[in-house]
Amino acid sequence: MSRGGQAHPARKLRRSDSFRIMADTRTDADRSTHAAVPDPRNDTVEIFINGEFFPRPEAKISVFDSGFLVGDGIWEGLRLHEGHFAFLDRHLDRLEAGAAATSLDIGPRSGIVEALYATVERNSMVDDVHVRLMVTRGDKKTPSQHPSNVIGGPNMVIIAEHKKADPAVIDAGLDLFTATVRRPPPDTLDQRLNCHSKLHEVIALIQAVNAGADEALMLDPTGAVATCNATNFFIATGGELWTSTGHYNLHGITRAVVLEAAEADGITTRQTPFSLTDVYAADEAFATGTFGGLTPVRTVDGRTIGNGDTTMIDRLRNLYLGAVEADIARQIKAATGATP
């Protein structure tokens, strides 16, 4: 504003132009583990907010929301397969653990399940759907951290989208860059919390993108490999499957399922500290996440991983897909009253 109380048109124009230029420079070649095939149906999806549905352009949360103000919230990402959410109980277990750790009242599990299914049914969704469930502490009467300033209860938002992983990313593999930003220890910000406080991961990702990579590989405070900025990280070496200790990374649902399926199939697995030297010398590397499943890693810090062979990744992907199918079948049997 000018001294006379009038807005500066030139300043508004510069700001608008900067956003337009940033948007125009983005390309379809941007790659990540969350790259999806474009789907025009997402333009008309309806968003769940506290028990009501809103068209996408009208779905809004207050600027006094705790998540917006201080990152005070927890969330889950889920996949819908054949009308059922894969590993739903595991996701809700993690959500409830996060709620307990942050003293956040999210209500009964049955209410959350009802809201999830109401959202996908509202949008006539059955398969190849990704759902983001977010719960914040609620609206504050003034910008602050203190929970006593919350007015009313928590805010719950559910965004369901038609999203299929881009096969081009899976075929080409990811290029990772090791960020200078470390994963914090549990006594600083416990990485087992799937919370809205993700700024350290965003900064790591920006470093990676600016370095010409797709995503970031992050180390723990000791210098051992921890995780990617938004997914868990594995290497295959000498016929064994290695991933980090779990002390400095989110305990991903896909990560857990891959480890369990590998062990059941006779593959030796290790949750152990390992260094970038081990990564550079690995036979294969890949990232895991609810959306993309298993995504091969092509390079780390400009070094090609392995010789292009994906035998272990292909084997594990088939095992993971089998685990998804088994979980969906179990849910269908339970829903129909049959013995699982």
C-alpha positions in Angstrom: 0.0 0.0 0.0 1.1 3.6 -0.6 1.2 6.2 2.1 -2.2 7.4 0.9 -3.7 4.0 1.3 -3.8 3.1 -2.4 -2.4 -0.2 -3.7 0.6 -0.1 -6.0 -0.6 -1.5 -9.4 3.0 -2.0 -10.6 3.9 -4.2 -7.6 0.8 -6.4 -8.2 1.8 -6.8 -11.9 5.3 -7.8 -11.1 4.1 -10.4 -8.6 1.5 -11.8 -11.0 4.0 -11.9 -13.8 6.5 -13.8 -11.6 3.9 -16.5 -10.9 2.9 -16.7 -14.5 6.6 -17.1 -15.6 7.2 -19.8 -13.0 4.1 -21.7 -14.2 5.1 -21.4 -17.9 8.6 -22.9 -17.2 7.2 -26.1 -15.8 7.3 -29.0 -18.3 5.7 -32.4 -18.6 9.2 -33.8 -18.4 9.3 -33.2 -14.6 9.8 -36.6 -13.1 9.3 -38.0 -9.6 7.9 -41.0 -7.8 4.6 -39.1 -7.7 4.5 -38.3 -11.5 1.1 -39.3 -12.8 -0.6 -39.8 -16.1 -2.9 -36.7 -16.7 -6.6 -37.4 -16.1 -9.2 -34.7 -16.9 -11.6 -36.3 -14.5 -9.7 -34.7 -11.7 -11.0 -31.3 -12.7 -14.4 -32.2 -11.4 -13.7 -34.2 -8.3 -15.4 -33.2 -5.1 -13.3 -32.7 -1.9 -14.4 -33.8 1.6 -14.1 -31.2 4.2 -15.5 -31.9 7.7 -18.4 -34.0 6.5 -19.3 -31.9 3.4 -18.4 -32.1 -0.2 -17.1 -29.2 -2.3 -16.2 -28.8 -6.0 -12.4 -28.7 -6.4 -12.3 -24.9 -7.1 -14.5 -24.2 -4.0 -12.6 -26.5 -1.5 -11.0 -24.1 1.0 -9.7 -24.1 4.5 -9.3 -21.1 6.8 -6.1 -19.2 6.9 -6.3 -19.7 10.7 -6.1 -23.5 10.2 -3.4 -25.1 12.4 -1.8 -26.9 9.5 -1.5 -23.7 7.5 -0.2 -21.7 10.5 2.4 -24.0 12.0 2.2 -27.4 10.2 0.2 -28.9 13.0 -1.4 -31.9 11.4 -1.0 -35.5 10.3 -1.9 -37.3 7.1 -2.0 -40.5 5.1 -1.8 -41.4 1.4 -3.9 -44.4 0.3 -4.5 -46.3 -2.9 -7.9 -47.6 -4.0 -7.9 -51.0 -5.7 -11.0 -52.7 -6.9 -13.1 -50.4 -4.7 -11.0 -51.1 -1.5 -8.2 -49.3 0.1 -5.0 -51.4 0.1 -3.5 -52.0 3.6 -6.2 -49.8 5.1 -5.7 -51.1 8.7 -1.9 -50.4 8.5 -2.5 -46.8 7.3 -5.1 -46.2 10.0 -2.7 -47.7 12.6 -0.1 -45.2 11.6 -2.5 -42.4 11.6 -3.8 -43.2 15.1 -0.2 -43.5 16.3 0.6 -40.1 15.0 -2.6 -38.7 16.6 -1.6 -40.2 19.9 1.9 -38.7 19.7 0.6 -35.3 18.9 -2.4 -35.4 21.3 -4.8 -34.9 18.3 -8.4 -36.1 18.7 -9.3 -37.7 15.3 -12.4 -39.5 16.5 -13.2 -43.2 16.1 -11.7 -45.2 13.3 -15.1 -46.1 12.0 -15.8 -42.5 11.2 -12.6 -42.1 9.2 -13.3 -45.2 7.2 -16.9 -44.0 6.5 -15.5 -40.6 5.3 -12.9 -42.3 3.0 -15.4 -44.5 1.3 -18.0 -41.7 1.1 -15.4 -39.6 -0.8 -14.6 -42.2 -3.4 -18.2 -43.2 -3.8 -19.2 -39.5 -4.3 -16.7 -39.4 -7.1 -17.6 -42.7 -8.6 -14.1 -44.1 -8.1 -13.1 -47.7 -8.2 -9.5 -48.2 -9.3 -6.2 -46.3 -10.0 -7.1 -43.7 -7.3 -4.9 -41.9 -4.9 -6.4 -40.4 -1.7 -4.8 -37.9 0.6 -6.4 -37.9 4.1 -5.3 -34.9 6.2 -6.3 -34.0 9.8 -5.1 -30.8 11.5 -5.7 -29.5 15.0 -8.3 -27.1 13.7 -8.8 -23.4 13.3 -7.1 -21.0 15.7 -8.6 -17.7 17.0 -5.2 -16.1 16.5 -2.0 -17.2 14.7 0.0 -19.1 17.4 1.3 -22.5 18.3 -0.7 -23.0 21.5 -3.5 -25.6 21.2 -5.6 -23.6 23.6 -6.3 -21.2 20.8 -8.2 -23.8 18.8 -11.8 -23.0 18.1 -13.9 -26.1 17.7 -12.5 -29.5 16.7 -10.0 -30.8 14.1 -10.3 -30.2 10.4 -10.4 -33.3 8.2 -9.9 -33.0 4.5 -9.9 -35.9 2.0 -8.7 -35.4 -1.6 -9.3 -38.3 -4.0 -7.9 -38.2 -7.5 -7.7 -40.4 -10.5 -3.9 -41.1 -10.5 -2.0 -43.7 -12.3 1.8 -43.8 -12.0 3.6 -42.5 -15.1 5.1 -45.7 -16.7 7.8 -43.5 -18.4 9.2 -42.8 -14.9 9.2 -46.5 -14.0 10.9 -47.4 -17.3 13.5 -44.7 -17.2 14.2 -44.8 -13.4 15.0 -41.9 -11.1 18.1 -39.7 -10.8 18.8 -38.9 -7.1 21.0 -36.3 -5.6 22.3 -36.5 -2.0 21.1 -33.4 -0.2 23.0 -31.5 2.5 19.9 -31.4 4.6 19.9 -34.3 7.1 17.0 -36.2 8.5 16.5 -35.1 12.1 16.8 -37.5 15.0 13.7 -38.7 16.9 14.3 -36.2 19.8 14.0 -33.3 17.3 11.3 -34.4 14.9 10.5 -38.1 15.0 10.5 -39.2 11.3 8.0 -41.9 12.1 5.4 -39.1 12.3 3.6 -38.6 9.0 3.1 -35.0 9.8 2.6 -31.7 7.9 6.0 -30.4 9.0 7.9 -31.3 5.8 10.0 -28.2 5.2 13.3 -30.1 5.6 12.2 -32.5 3.0 11.1 -29.8 0.6 14.4 -28.0 1.0 16.2 -31.3 0.2 14.0 -31.8 -2.9 14.7 -28.3 -4.1 18.5 -28.9 -3.8 18.1 -32.1 -5.8 16.0 -30.4 -8.5 18.4 -27.5 -8.8 21.2 -30.1 -9.2 19.4 -31.6 -12.2 18.1 -34.7 -10.3 14.5 -35.9 -9.9 14.4 -36.3 -6.1 16.7 -36.2 -3.1 18.5 -38.9 -1.1 18.8 -37.9 2.5 21.4 -39.0 5.2 20.9 -39.4 8.9 22.8 -37.4 11.5 25.6 -40.1 11.5 26.1 -39.8 7.7 24.4 -43.1 6.9 21.7 -43.3 4.2 18.3 -42.6 5.6 15.6 -42.2 2.9 14.5 -40.2 0.0 12.7 -36.9 0.5 9.2 -38.5 0.0 9.8 -42.2 -0.3 11.8 -45.0 1.3 15.1 -46.1 -0.3 16.5 -49.6 -0.9 19.6 -51.2 -2.5 20.1 -54.7 -3.7 23.7 -55.9 -3.1 25.1 -59.4 -3.3 21.6 -60.9 -3.5 20.5 -59.2 -0.3 18.0 -56.4 0.2 19.2 -53.4 2.3 17.3 -50.4 3.7 18.0 -48.0 6.6 17.5 -48.7 10.2 14.1 -47.0 10.5 15.3 -44.5 13.1 15.4 -41.6 10.7 12.7 -42.3 8.1 9.0 -42.7 7.9 7.9 -46.3 8.4 6.4 -46.6 5.0 3.6 -49.1 4.5 5.0 -50.1 1.1 8.5 -50.4 2.7 7.1 -52.8 5.4 5.2 -54.9 2.8 8.3 -55.2 0.6 10.4 -56.3 3.5 7.9 -58.9 4.6 7.3 -60.2 1.1 11.0 -60.5 0.4 11.7 -62.4 3.6 8.8 -64.8 2.9 10.3 -65.4 -0.5 13.7 -66.3 0.9 15.5 -63.0 0.2 17.9 -61.9 3.0 16.8 -58.4 4.2 18.8 -56.0 6.4 17.6 -52.9 8.1 21.0 -51.6 8.8 23.2 -48.5 8.6 25.0 -48.2 5.2 26.9 -45.4 3.5 26.9 -43.7 0.1 29.8 -45.9 -0.8 27.5 -48.9 -0.5 24.9 -47.2 -2.7 27.4 -46.3 -5.4 28.5 -50.0 -5.5 25.0 -51.5 -5.3 23.7 -53.9 -8.0 20.2 -52.2 -8.0 18.5 -49.4 -6.1 14.8 -48.3 -5.9 12.4 -46.2 -4.0 9.1 -47.3 -2.4 5.9 -45.4 -1.8 2.1 -45.9 -1.7 1.6 -44.1 -5.0 4.4 -45.4 -7.2 5.0 -48.8 -5.5 8.5 -49.7 -6.5 10.4 -47.1 -8.7 13.9 -48.0 -10.0 16.7 -45.6 -9.2 19.0 -45.0 -12.3 21.7 -42.8 -10.8 22.8 -41.3 -7.5 24.9 -38.2 -7.5 25.7 -38.8 -11.2 26.9 -42.3 -10.7 25.0 -45.1 -12.5 23.8 -47.8 -10.2 24.6 -51.3 -11.4 24.6 -52.4 -15.0 20.9 -51.8 -15.8 19.8 -55.2 -14.5 16.5 -55.0 -12.6 16.1 -58.7 -11.6 15.6 -58.0 -7.9 13.3 -55.0 -8.5 11.1 -57.0 -10.9 10.9 -59.9 -8.5 10.0 -57.6 -5.6 7.5 -55.7 -7.7 5.7 -58.9 -8.4 5.8 -59.9 -4.8 4.4 -56.5 -3.8 1.6 -56.6 -6.3 0.7 -60.1 -5.0 0.6 -58.7 -1.5 -1.8 -56.0 -2.6 -4.1 -58.5 -4.3 -4.1 -60.7 -1.2 -5.0 -57.8 1.0 -7.8 -56.7 -1.2 -9.1 -60.3 -1.4 -9.0 -60.5 2.4 -11.1 -57.3 2.6 -13.6 -58.5 0.1 -14.1 -61.8 2.0 -14.5 -59.9 5.2 -17.0 -57.5 3.7 -19.1 -60.4 2.3 -19.0 -62.3 5.6 -16.8 -65.1 4.3 -13.9 -66.5 6.3 -10.7 -64.7 5.2 
